[in-house]
Amino acid sequence: MGFDTAFLNHVIQLRRPWLDDVMIFASAIGAGGFVWIAGAVIAAIYPARRAAAGRLLLAVAFTFVITDNVIKPIVDRPRPFVVIADLPVIDAKPVTPSFPSGHAARAVAGAIAGSQM
């Protein structure tokens, strides 16, 4: 058993069913950078923050395009549920490769760009 599988099994043991809906919601607002887009829209209300809001949107959009359209197809790492057939999945199964994480990439890009606001 590799490190990835052992770590995944450990995380699954920590799972609490009452958190399923919370995690599905958190994943949904992170998908496509929605939380960062909403933050940029709110920041754009203030004239002094409009340029920073534009940079935030640009950073998240650029990261989305590069991660999903360039890096994921090159790395092409399968999702854990593809490799481990009986793995429980609590939401819809994504069709894109698993690495790099689009959620994580957009979160880093958003956090860095947003910190400059």
BATIDREN-98851 format. One record per atom (N, C-alpha, C, O): residue in three letters; x, y, z; residue number from 1; atom name. Coordinates in steps of 0.1 Angstrom, whole numbers, plus 5000, padded with zeros to 4 digits. Each point is the difference from the previous one (the first is absolute). Layout:
N
[site ALA,[X,Y,Z],NUM,CA]
...
This chain:
117
[site MET,[5009,4988,5000],1,N]
[site MET,[4991,5012,5000],1,CA]
[site MET,[5009,5012,5000],1,C]
[site MET,[5009,5002,5009],1,O]
[site GLY,[4989,5007,4981],2,N]
[site GLY,[5008,5012,4999],2,CA]
[site GLY,[4995,5011,5010],2,C]
[site GLY,[4990,4998,5007],2,O]
[site PHE,[5018,5012,4994],3,N]
[site PHE,[4997,5011,5010],3,CA]
[site PHE,[4987,5006,4997],3,C]
[site PHE,[4992,5003,5009],3,O]
[site ASP,[5005,5000,4978],4,N]
[site ASP,[4987,5006,4996],4,CA]
[site ASP,[4988,4992,5005],4,C]
[site ASP,[4991,5005,5006],4,O]
[site THR,[5010,4982,4992],5,N]
[site THR,[4989,4991,5004],5,CA]
[site THR,[4999,4999,5015],5,C]
[site THR,[4988,5001,5005],5,O]
[site ALA,[5023,4998,5002],6,N]
[site ALA,[4999,5000,5015],6,CA]
[site ALA,[4995,5013,5005],6,C]
[site ALA,[4992,5000,5010],6,O]
[site PHE,[5012,5011,4985],7,N]
[site PHE,[4995,5013,5005],7,CA]
[site PHE,[4985,5001,4997],7,C]
[site PHE,[4993,5005,5008],7,O]
[site LEU,[5003,4991,4980],8,N]
[site LEU,[4986,5001,4996],8,CA]
[site LEU,[4992,4991,5010],8,C]
[site LEU,[4989,5005,5004],8,O]
[site ASN,[5015,4983,4999],9,N]
[site ASN,[4993,4992,5009],9,CA]
[site ASN,[4999,5006,5014],9,C]
[site ASN,[4990,4999,5007],9,O]
[site HIS,[5021,5008,4997],10,N]
[site HIS,[5000,5007,5013],10,CA]
[site HIS,[4989,5011,5000],10,C]
[site HIS,[4993,5001,5010],10,O]
[site VAL,[5007,5007,4980],11,N]
[site VAL,[4990,5011,4999],11,CA]
[site VAL,[4986,4994,5000],11,C]
[site VAL,[4991,5006,5006],11,O]
[site ILE,[5007,4983,4987],12,N]
[site ILE,[4986,4994,4999],12,CA]
[site ILE,[4996,4996,5014],12,C]
[site ILE,[4988,5001,5004],12,O]
[site GLN,[5021,4994,5004],13,N]
[site GLN,[4997,4996,5014],13,CA]
[site GLN,[4996,5012,5009],13,C]
[site GLN,[4992,4998,5009],13,O]
[site LEU,[5012,5014,4987],14,N]
[site LEU,[4996,5012,5008],14,CA]
[site LEU,[4987,5006,4995],14,C]
[site LEU,[4995,5009,5007],14,O]
[site ARG,[4999,4986,4983],15,N]
[site ARG,[4988,5005,4994],15,CA]
[site ARG,[4988,4999,5010],15,C]
[site ARG,[4999,4990,5007],15,O]
[site ARG,[4994,5021,4993],16,N]
[site ARG,[4988,5001,5008],16,CA]
[site ARG,[4988,5003,4991],16,C]
[site ARG,[5000,5010,4993],16,O]
[site PRO,[4990,4981,5006],17,N]
[site PRO,[4989,5002,4990],17,CA]
[site PRO,[4993,5014,5002],17,C]
[site PRO,[4995,5005,4990],17,O]
[site TRP,[5004,5000,5022],18,N]
[site TRP,[4994,5013,5001],18,CA]
[site TRP,[5007,5012,4993],18,C]
[site TRP,[4994,5010,4998],18,O]
[site LEU,[5019,4987,4999],19,N]
[site LEU,[5007,5010,4993],19,CA]
[site LEU,[4999,4999,4985],19,C]
[site LEU,[5005,5009,4992],19,O]
[site ASP,[4989,4981,5003],20,N]
[site ASP,[4999,4998,4985],20,CA]
[site ASP,[4994,5012,4993],20,C]
[site ASP,[5005,5005,4990],20,O]
[site ASP,[4984,5000,5015],21,N]
[site ASP,[4993,5011,4994],21,CA]
[site ASP,[5009,5013,5001],21,C]
[site ASP,[5000,5008,4990],21,O]
[site VAL,[5007,4994,5021],22,N]
[site VAL,[5009,5011,5001],22,CA]
[site VAL,[5011,4999,4990],22,C]
[site VAL,[5003,5011,4994],22,O]
[site MET,[5003,4978,5004],23,N]
[site MET,[5011,4998,4991],23,CA]
[site MET,[4995,5002,4985],23,C]
[site MET,[5007,5005,4992],23,O]
[site ILE,[4981,4990,5005],24,N]
[site ILE,[4994,5002,4987],24,CA]
[site ILE,[4998,5014,4997],24,C]
[site ILE,[5003,5005,4989],24,O]
[site PHE,[4992,5003,5021],25,N]
[site PHE,[4998,5014,4998],25,CA]
[site PHE,[5014,5007,4999],25,C]
[site PHE,[5001,5009,4991],25,O]
[site ALA,[5008,4988,5017],26,N]
[site ALA,[5014,5006,4999],26,CA]
[site ALA,[5006,4998,4986],26,C]
[site ALA,[5006,5008,4994],26,O]
[site SER,[4992,4979,5001],27,N]
[site SER,[5006,4997,4987],27,CA]
[site SER,[4993,5008,4989],27,C]
[site SER,[5006,5004,4991],27,O]
[site ALA,[4981,4998,5011],28,N]
[site ALA,[4992,5007,4990],28,CA]
[site ALA,[5004,5014,4999],28,C]
[site ALA,[5001,5006,4989],28,O]
[site ILE,[5001,5001,5022],29,N]
[site ILE,[5004,5014,4999],29,CA]
[site ILE,[5014,5002,4996],29,C]
[site ILE,[5004,5011,4995],29,O]
[site GLY,[5004,4978,5006],30,N]
[site GLY,[5014,5001,4996],30,CA]
[site GLY,[5001,4996,4985],30,C]
[site GLY,[5010,5004,4993],30,O]
[site ALA,[4981,4989,5002],31,N]
[site ALA,[5000,4996,4986],31,CA]
[site ALA,[4999,5012,4990],31,C]
[site ALA,[4992,5009,5002],31,O]
[site GLY,[5017,4991,4989],32,N]
[site GLY,[5000,5012,4990],32,CA]
[site GLY,[5004,5013,5006],32,C]
[site GLY,[5000,5010,4993],32,O]
[site GLY,[5005,4990,5020],33,N]
[site GLY,[5004,5012,5006],33,CA]
[site GLY,[4989,5009,5004],33,C]
[site GLY,[5002,5012,5002],33,O]
[site PHE,[4986,4983,5000],34,N]
[site PHE,[4988,5008,5004],34,CA]
[site PHE,[5003,5009,5011],34,C]
[site PHE,[4997,5012,5000],34,O]
[site VAL,[5009,4983,5011],35,N]
[site VAL,[5002,5008,5012],35,CA]
[site VAL,[5009,5012,4997],35,C]
[site VAL,[4999,5011,5005],35,O]
[site TRP,[5011,4987,4986],36,N]
[site TRP,[5009,5011,4996],36,CA]
[site TRP,[4994,5010,4991],36,C]
[site TRP,[5002,5012,5001],36,O]
[site ILE,[4989,4983,4990],37,N]
[site ILE,[4993,5009,4991],37,CA]
[site ILE,[4990,5009,5009],37,C]
[site ILE,[4999,5012,4997],37,O]
[site ALA,[4994,4982,5012],38,N]
[site ALA,[4991,5007,5009],38,CA]
[site ALA,[5008,5011,5008],38,C]
[site ALA,[4996,5011,5001],38,O]
[site GLY,[5016,4985,5004],39,N]
[site GLY,[5008,5010,5007],39,CA]
[site GLY,[5005,5011,4991],39,C]
[site GLY,[5000,5012,5004],39,O]
[site ALA,[5003,4985,4984],40,N]
[site ALA,[5005,5011,4990],40,CA]
[site ALA,[4988,5009,4997],40,C]
[site ALA,[5002,5012,4999],40,O]
[site VAL,[4986,4982,4999],41,N]
[site VAL,[4988,5009,4997],41,CA]
[site VAL,[4998,5009,5011],41,C]
[site VAL,[4997,5012,4998],41,O]
[site ILE,[5003,4983,5014],42,N]
[site ILE,[4998,5009,5012],42,CA]
[site ILE,[5011,5010,5001],42,C]
[site ILE,[4997,5012,5003],42,O]
[site ALA,[5015,4985,4995],43,N]
[site ALA,[5011,5009,5001],43,CA]
[site ALA,[4999,5011,4989],43,C]
[site ALA,[5004,5011,5002],43,O]
[site ALA,[4991,4985,4986],44,N]
[site ALA,[4999,5009,4989],44,CA]
[site ALA,[4990,5011,5002],44,C]
[site ALA,[4999,5010,4993],44,O]
[site ILE,[4992,4989,5018],45,N]
[site ILE,[4991,5010,5003],45,CA]
[site ILE,[5008,5013,5004],45,C]
[site ILE,[4995,5011,4998],45,O]
[site TYR,[5016,4987,5008],46,N]
[site TYR,[5009,5011,5005],46,CA]
[site TYR,[5010,5004,4990],46,C]
[site TYR,[5008,4992,4996],46,O]
[site PRO,[4991,5020,4999],47,N]
[site PRO,[5009,5005,4989],47,CA]
[site PRO,[5015,4997,5003],47,C]
[site PRO,[5007,4997,4990],47,O]
[site ALA,[4997,5005,5022],48,N]
[site ALA,[5014,4998,5003],48,CA]
[site ALA,[5004,4985,4999],48,C]
[site ALA,[5012,4997,4999],48,O]
[site ARG,[4979,4994,5001],49,N]
[site ARG,[5003,4985,4999],49,CA]
[site ARG,[4997,4994,4987],49,C]
[site ARG,[5002,4988,4998],49,O]
[site ARG,[4993,5020,4992],50,N]
[site ARG,[4997,4994,4987],50,CA]
[site ARG,[5011,4994,4993],50,C]
[site ARG,[4999,4989,4994],50,O]
[site ALA,[5013,5017,5006],51,N]
[site ALA,[5011,4994,4993],51,CA]
[site ALA,[5004,4987,5007],51,C]
[site ALA,[5004,4990,4993],51,O]
[site ALA,[4996,5010,5020],52,N]
[site ALA,[5004,4988,5007],52,CA]
[site ALA,[4989,4989,4998],52,C]
[site ALA,[5004,4988,4998],52,O]
[site ALA,[4984,5016,5001],53,N]
[site ALA,[4989,4990,4997],53,CA]
[site ALA,[5002,4994,4986],53,C]
[site ALA,[4998,4988,4998],53,O]
[site GLY,[5006,5020,4992],54,N]
[site GLY,[5003,4995,4987],54,CA]
[site GLY,[5012,4991,5000],54,C]
[site GLY,[5000,4990,4993],54,O]
[site ARG,[5010,5013,5015],55,N]
[site ARG,[5012,4991,5001],55,CA]
[site ARG,[4996,4986,5006],55,C]
[site ARG,[5004,4990,4996],55,O]
[site LEU,[4987,5011,5014],56,N]
[site LEU,[4995,4988,5006],56,CA]
[site LEU,[4993,4991,4990],56,C]
[site LEU,[5002,4988,4999],56,O]
[site LEU,[4989,5018,4993],57,N]
[site LEU,[4992,4993,4990],57,CA]
[site LEU,[5010,4994,4990],57,C]
[site LEU,[4998,4988,4995],57,O]
[site LEU,[5012,5020,5001],58,N]
[site LEU,[5009,4995,4990],58,CA]
[site LEU,[5008,4989,5005],58,C]
[site LEU,[5003,4990,4993],58,O]
[site ALA,[5002,5010,5019],59,N]
[site ALA,[5008,4990,5006],59,CA]
[site ALA,[4992,4987,5001],59,C]
[site ALA,[5005,4989,4997],59,O]
[site VAL,[4982,5012,5008],60,N]
[site VAL,[4992,4988,5001],60,CA]
[site VAL,[4997,4994,4986],60,C]
[site VAL,[5000,4988,4998],60,O]
[site ALA,[4997,5020,4993],61,N]
[site ALA,[4996,4996,4986],61,CA]
[site ALA,[5013,4993,4994],61,C]
[site ALA,[4998,4990,4994],61,O]
[site PHE,[5013,5017,5007],62,N]
[site PHE,[5012,4994,4994],62,CA]
[site PHE,[5004,4987,5006],62,C]
[site PHE,[5003,4990,4993],62,O]
[site THR,[4995,5009,5020],63,N]
[site THR,[5003,4987,5007],63,CA]
[site THR,[4991,4989,4996],63,C]
[site THR,[5004,4989,4998],63,O]
[site PHE,[4983,5015,5000],64,N]
[site PHE,[4990,4990,4996],64,CA]
[site PHE,[5004,4994,4986],64,C]
[site PHE,[5000,4988,4998],64,O]
[site VAL,[5003,5021,4993],65,N]
[site VAL,[5003,4996,4986],65,CA]
[site VAL,[5013,4992,5000],65,C]
[site VAL,[5000,4989,4994],65,O]
[site ILE,[5011,5015,5013],66,N]
[site ILE,[5012,4993,5000],66,CA]
[site ILE,[4999,4986,5007],66,C]
[site ILE,[5005,4990,4995],66,O]
[site THR,[4988,5010,5016],67,N]
[site THR,[4999,4988,5008],67,CA]
[site THR,[4992,4989,4992],67,C]
[site THR,[5004,4989,4998],67,O]
[site ASP,[4984,5016,4998],68,N]
[site ASP,[4991,4990,4994],68,CA]
[site ASP,[5002,4997,4986],68,C]
[site ASP,[4997,4989,4995],68,O]
[site ASN,[5009,5020,4997],69,N]
[site ASN,[5002,4998,4986],69,CA]
[site ASN,[5014,4996,4996],69,C]
[site ASN,[5003,4996,4989],69,O]
[site VAL,[5007,5007,5020],70,N]
[site VAL,[5014,4997,4996],70,CA]
[site VAL,[5006,4989,5009],70,C]
[site VAL,[5004,4990,4996],70,O]
[site ILE,[4996,5013,5017],71,N]
[site ILE,[5008,4991,5010],71,CA]
[site ILE,[4992,4987,5002],71,C]
[site ILE,[5007,4989,4999],71,O]
[site LYS,[4980,5011,5003],72,N]
[site LYS,[4993,4988,5003],72,CA]
[site LYS,[5001,4990,4988],72,C]
[site LYS,[5003,4988,5002],72,O]
[site PRO,[4996,5017,4986],73,N]
[site PRO,[5001,4990,4989],73,CA]
[site PRO,[5014,4994,4998],73,C]
[site PRO,[5002,4989,4996],73,O]
[site ILE,[5008,5019,5008],74,N]
[site ILE,[5014,4995,4999],74,CA]
[site ILE,[5003,4990,5011],74,C]
[site ILE,[5005,4989,4997],74,O]
[site VAL,[4991,5014,5015],75,N]
[site VAL,[5002,4991,5012],75,CA]
[site VAL,[4991,4988,4999],75,C]
[site VAL,[5004,4989,5002],75,O]
[site ASP,[4983,5013,4995],76,N]
[site ASP,[4990,4990,4998],76,CA]
[site ASP,[5000,4990,5011],76,C]
[site ASP,[4999,4988,4997],76,O]
[site ARG,[5001,5016,5015],77,N]
[site ARG,[4999,4991,5012],77,CA]
[site ARG,[4986,4996,5002],77,C]
[site ARG,[4991,5009,5002],77,O]
[site PRO,[5006,4978,4999],78,N]
[site PRO,[4986,4996,5002],78,CA]
[site PRO,[4995,5004,5014],78,C]
[site PRO,[5007,5001,5010],78,O]
[site ARG,[4980,5001,4991],79,N]
[site ARG,[4993,5002,5013],79,CA]
[site ARG,[5001,4988,5009],79,C]
[site ARG,[5000,4989,4994],79,O]
[site PRO,[5000,5013,5019],80,N]
[site PRO,[5001,4988,5009],80,CA]
[site PRO,[4989,4990,4998],80,C]
[site PRO,[5002,4988,5000],80,O]
[site PHE,[4985,5017,4997],81,N]
[site PHE,[4989,4990,4998],81,CA]
[site PHE,[5002,4992,4987],81,C]
[site PHE,[4993,4990,4999],81,O]
[site VAL,[5015,5014,4992],82,N]
[site VAL,[5003,4993,4988],82,CA]
[site VAL,[5010,4988,5003],82,C]
[site VAL,[4998,4989,4995],82,O]
[site VAL,[5011,5014,5014],83,N]
[site VAL,[5011,4990,5004],83,CA]
[site VAL,[4994,4991,5010],83,C]
[site VAL,[5004,4988,5000],83,O]
[site ILE,[4988,5017,5009],84,N]
[site ILE,[4995,4991,5011],84,CA]
[site ILE,[4985,4999,4998],84,C]
[site ILE,[4992,5010,5003],84,O]
[site ALA,[5003,4979,4991],85,N]
[site ALA,[4987,4999,4995],85,CA]
[site ALA,[4989,5001,5011],85,C]
[site ALA,[4989,5006,4997],85,O]
[site ASP,[5014,4990,5015],86,N]
[site ASP,[4989,5000,5011],86,CA]
[site ASP,[5002,5013,5009],86,C]
[site ASP,[4994,5000,5011],86,O]
[site LEU,[5012,5010,4984],87,N]
[site LEU,[5002,5012,5008],87,CA]
[site LEU,[4987,5008,5001],87,C]
[site LEU,[4994,5002,4989],87,O]
[site PRO,[5002,5001,5023],88,N]
[site PRO,[4987,5008,5001],88,CA]
[site PRO,[5002,5014,4995],88,C]
[site PRO,[5009,5007,5004],88,O]
[site VAL,[4981,4998,4988],89,N]
[site VAL,[5001,5013,4994],89,CA]
[site VAL,[4986,5007,5005],89,C]
[site VAL,[4990,4994,4998],89,O]
[site ILE,[5011,5018,5008],90,N]
[site ILE,[4988,5006,5005],90,CA]
[site ILE,[4993,5010,4991],90,C]
[site ILE,[4989,5004,5003],90,O]
[site ASP,[5017,4999,4986],91,N]
[site ASP,[4994,5009,4990],91,CA]
[site ASP,[5003,4995,4986],91,C]
[site ASP,[5004,4989,4998],91,O]
[site ALA,[4992,5019,4992],92,N]
[site ALA,[5003,4996,4986],92,CA]
[site ALA,[5014,4997,4998],92,C]
[site ALA,[5009,5007,5005],92,O]
[site LYS,[4994,4984,4987],93,N]
[site LYS,[5014,4996,4997],93,CA]
[site LYS,[5005,5010,4989],93,C]
[site LYS,[4995,5000,4989],93,O]
[site PRO,[5016,5007,5014],94,N]
[site PRO,[5006,5009,4990],94,CA]
[site PRO,[5005,4992,4988],94,C]
[site PRO,[5004,4988,5002],94,O]
[site VAL,[4996,5018,4986],95,N]
[site VAL,[5005,4993,4988],95,CA]
[site VAL,[5014,5004,4997],95,C]
[site VAL,[5006,4994,4991],95,O]
[site THR,[5000,5016,5015],96,N]
[site THR,[5013,5005,4997],96,CA]
[site THR,[5010,4991,5008],96,C]
[site THR,[4997,4994,5011],96,O]
[site PRO,[5016,5006,4985],97,N]
[site PRO,[5010,4993,5008],97,CA]
[site PRO,[5001,5007,5014],97,C]
[site PRO,[4995,5011,5002],97,O]
[site SER,[5012,4982,5007],98,N]
[site SER,[5000,5005,5014],98,CA]
[site SER,[5011,5009,5004],98,C]
[site SER,[4999,5007,5010],98,O]
[site PHE,[5011,4994,4982],99,N]
[site PHE,[5012,5008,5004],99,CA]
[site PHE,[5004,5009,4988],99,C]
[site PHE,[5001,4995,4989],99,O]
[site PRO,[5002,5017,5014],100,N]
[site PRO,[4999,5007,5012],100,CA]
[site PRO,[4985,5004,5004],100,C]
[site PRO,[4992,5000,4991],100,O]
[site SER,[5006,5002,5021],101,N]
[site SER,[4987,5004,5005],101,CA]
[site SER,[4996,5014,4995],101,C]
[site SER,[5007,5010,5003],101,O]
[site GLY,[4982,4991,4989],102,N]
[site GLY,[4995,5013,4996],102,CA]
[site GLY,[4996,5008,5011],102,C]
[site GLY,[5003,5012,5000],102,O]
[site HIS,[4990,4982,5010],103,N]
[site HIS,[4996,5008,5012],103,CA]
[site HIS,[5012,5006,5007],103,C]
[site HIS,[5000,5012,5003],103,O]
[site ALA,[5010,4980,4999],104,N]
[site ALA,[5012,5004,5007],104,CA]
[site ALA,[5008,5011,4992],104,C]
[site ALA,[5004,5010,5006],104,O]
[site ALA,[4997,4988,4981],105,N]
[site ALA,[5007,5010,4992],105,CA]
[site ALA,[4993,5013,5000],105,C]
[site ALA,[5006,5011,5001],105,O]
[site ARG,[4981,4989,4998],106,N]
[site ARG,[4992,5013,5000],106,CA]
[site ARG,[5000,5006,5014],106,C]
[site ARG,[5000,5012,5001],106,O]
[site ALA,[5001,4980,5009],107,N]
[site ALA,[5000,5005,5014],107,CA]
[site ALA,[5014,5008,5002],107,C]
[site ALA,[5000,5010,5006],107,O]
[site VAL,[5010,4984,4989],108,N]
[site VAL,[5014,5006,5002],108,CA]
[site VAL,[5000,5013,4991],108,C]
[site VAL,[5004,5010,5005],108,O]
[site ALA,[4992,4989,4983],109,N]
[site ALA,[5000,5012,4991],109,CA]
[site ALA,[4991,5011,5006],109,C]
[site ALA,[5004,5012,5001],109,O]
[site GLY,[4984,4984,5004],110,N]
[site GLY,[4991,5010,5006],110,CA]
[site GLY,[5005,5006,5013],110,C]
[site GLY,[4999,5012,5002],110,O]
[site ALA,[5007,4980,5006],111,N]
[site ALA,[5006,5005,5013],111,CA]
[site ALA,[5012,5009,4997],111,C]
[site ALA,[5001,5011,5007],111,O]
[site ILE,[5007,4986,4984],112,N]
[site ILE,[5011,5009,4997],112,CA]
[site ILE,[4995,5013,4994],112,C]
[site ILE,[5004,5011,5004],112,O]
[site ALA,[4988,4988,4985],113,N]
[site ALA,[4995,5012,4994],113,CA]
[site ALA,[4991,5008,5009],113,C]
[site ALA,[5001,5012,5001],113,O]
[site GLY,[4991,4981,5007],114,N]
[site GLY,[4991,5007,5010],114,CA]
[site GLY,[5008,5007,5011],114,C]
[site GLY,[4995,5010,5006],114,O]
[site SER,[5016,4985,4997],115,N]
[site SER,[5008,5006,5011],115,CA]
[site SER,[5006,5014,4996],115,C]
[site SER,[5004,5007,5009],115,O]
[site GLN,[4995,4995,4978],116,N]
[site GLN,[5005,5013,4995],116,CA]
[site GLN,[4989,5011,4999],116,C]
[site GLN,[5003,5011,4995],116,O]
[site MET,[4986,4985,5010],117,N]
[site MET,[4988,5010,4999],117,CA]
[site MET,[5002,5010,5011],117,C]
[site MET,[4991,5009,5001],117,O]
